[in-house]
Amino acid sequence: MHMKNNTRLWPFLFVVTVFVMMAVSCEENKHSMDFKSGQADSLIFDAGALKDYNRMLTLIDSFEQVGNISVMNADRWRGTASYRQGQYRSAEFYYQKVVNGKIETAQDSLAYAKSARRLSELLLIKGDYEGSLRVAMPAVQKLQESGYGSDIDYAILLNNIGCCQLYLGYHSEAEESFASAREHYKNRWMTDSTSRGYQEAVIGTVYTSQAYLNTRHFDTAAQWIDRAEMLLGFYFTKPDARREYFDEYQGRIDVMRAIALQGLGKSAEAAKSYQQFLLTDFSKTSLAQIYSNDYLLAAGRYKEAADNYRYLDQMLGEHGMKKTLDNIQLFLLPKFRANVWAMRRDSAMAVGMNLCEALDSAIIKNKTNDAAELATIYETQQKEAQIALQQAKMARQRMFSTMIALALVIIFFLIFIYFRQRAAQRLKHAHQSLEEAHEQLKEAYDQLEETTAAKERIESELRIARDIQMSMVPQQAPERDGLDLHASMITAKEVGGDLYGYLLEGDQLYFCVGDVSGKGVPASLFMAQATRLFRTMASQHMMPAEIATRMNAALTENNEQGMFVTMFMGLLDLNSGKLSFCNAGHNPPILTDSPLSEANQKEFPFHYLEMKPNAPIGLWPELEFEGEEIETVKGCPMVFYTDGLTEAENRKQDQFGEERLLDLLSHNRFACAAEVDAFLKAEVENFRDGAEVNDDMTLLCMMLK
């Protein structure tokens, strides 16, 4: 009896042993994967350090395909490779994929933290402050909730948040963010025995100082510059500190202090700080000579700045910098201005010609690079599809191996159990396979739902942005006897850069029509600024020329993106019919010379109004805009518009044109301003013949009877 029980027990012990061995094997595989992941990261990092980016990308693809690194970590490394090659669009694409990904492992957590830091920095540099905040703020919250973020992760993210808040005008919030970032930098250097912690703190504090300088908060900038110098001194006390790094950042700090002091009106002290900069070895380099021009231009030392710009080509060559659109804006345009302000006309002419050639080459190269980056992204997506297929194949192989092992166990059991139990085992196995298939189908359905929800969220946000923008322009014309006024706006994208507005102050009607450079969200933000400024200054009863001058002063400040707006502004006296106006680089309006009688309307004498030339608003500071007057416009229909009307294109890319517009107005009769608006929009739509809308279009039609 005892022997019989032992005989029944030993198969059970065999099965338990098999499963224990499988569990141990899985745990060993987990440690093996972690070790392989660390090795993979080291090899990829070494290839990047040698600037062998082709090998770097090959290693990423290979390690991802065999599962040594996760998908999120692979995309993080692809973003790093793109960033180091100057392919910022590709870098932004990959970092965004990581930020949107689902964190499942410690490797994914590290990839997320590093990608969020770099993506928020890319968007900050690009001027997309809202986009940078949308990445950095959730990242900080996620790091706090999960507890896997390091002090340097928090410090950099909080510093980016502070810079964005400062540029957007949220000064108190920016101060809190910078203070929090400083605490994390402090934790970092307190726990690091090397100079690395202080070095990172110096860089972060310099960025903060530069942000306050850019926003002209010179008092606060001076305080942060002092902190940067103090941290640099602590850095130099470390045994592994590098003298050349200390010398370079001491020079940078001296230049920033000179700019801050100059901004505070302390010219003599600013000059002394600049002299301190000249004592550094860094000041002898071509990079430092170009960097110091920020102070020289602020101090009005244009000849010295122009002399320094002679080393611009040397600096660009030494640092491998091409004449891209960004570098043209950062270096060539200031070089041109320095030579102009230094009264070096021949040099300015030569720089201007060089600028035009460089701009043409940069535009072509930018388009080529964009196409190449898009092609790379497409190829990567194809590779990802291949990797997914390979991983699915490996998963099937693993499943097949597992099934063989289970089959051997089942076969072993079949020797000791009745034949009827075999059918039950097969049914159980089939049920398990069905559950696995159901789980896979559910996962695919969840992914589809997430993708659909993300698309709907983006479309909803754009609709909200459009509603907000449309709410900033008046929807109803002021009701006044004798005044017939109608306006409308059609955007080429969800949001646009056109604007119009009017404000009735007693018997005085202020109105404007404008067109911001570019399209989409950046143009809409600039449009919002211009609309707010116009209404604010019109409510203060300024003349149109003064409004244009004040708006130009406000919009050129910190306009690093070089955006501008063309505008026609008018002030109409509803009693006398006198029209005071200022045209800032905008399309000339169409009007008649004299009132029209009911008996003589065979052909309206419409013509384009001849006006004094004024520059667009936002390009050059300290411009004085000139205004003009017309004694009376009573009985004279007037049509104001943006170039989206005359430059509307059909399928053959022919433009609607100014002559066609003038001819249509002169040979048709209209009962009211709204009828003119509806007629012209219909004519443009017929002319397009189904072609896509290529630009925003705004119309403002008016007549004082």
Secondary structure, DSSP 8 states (H G I E B T S, - for coil): -HHHHHHHHHHHHHHHHHHHHHHHHHHHHHHHHHHHHHHHHHHHHHHHHTT-HHHHHHHHHHHHHHTSS-HHHHHHHHHHHHHHTT-HHHHHHHHHHHHHS---SHHHHHHHHHHHHHHHHHHHHHT-HHHHHHHHHHHHHHHHHH----HHHHHHHHHHHHHHHHHTT-HHHHHHHHHHHHHHHHHHHHS-SSSHHHHHHHHHHHHHHHHHHHTT-HHHHHHHHHHHHHHHHHHHTSTT--HHHHHHHHHHHHHHHHHHHHHTT-HHHHHHHHHHHHTSSGGGSHHHHHHTHHHHHHTT-HHHHHHHGGGHHHHHHHTT----HHHIIIIIHHHHHHHHHTT-HHHHHHHHHHHHHHHHHHHHHHHHHHHHHHHHHHHHHHHHHHHHHHHHHHHHHHHHHHHHHHHHHHHHHHTTS-HHHHHHHHHHHHHHHHHHHHHHHHHHHHHHHHHHHHHHHHHHHHHHHHHHHHHTS-SS----TTEEEEEEEE-SSSS-SEEEEEEEETTEEEEEEEEESS-HHHHHHHHHHHHHHHHHHHTTT--HHHHHHHHHHHHHTT-TT---EEEEEEEEETTT--EEEEEES----EEESS---TT--SS--EEE--------BTSSTT-----EEES--BT--EEEE-HHHHT-B-TT--B--HHHHHHHHHT---SSHHHHHHHHHHHHHHHHTT----S-EEEEEEEE-
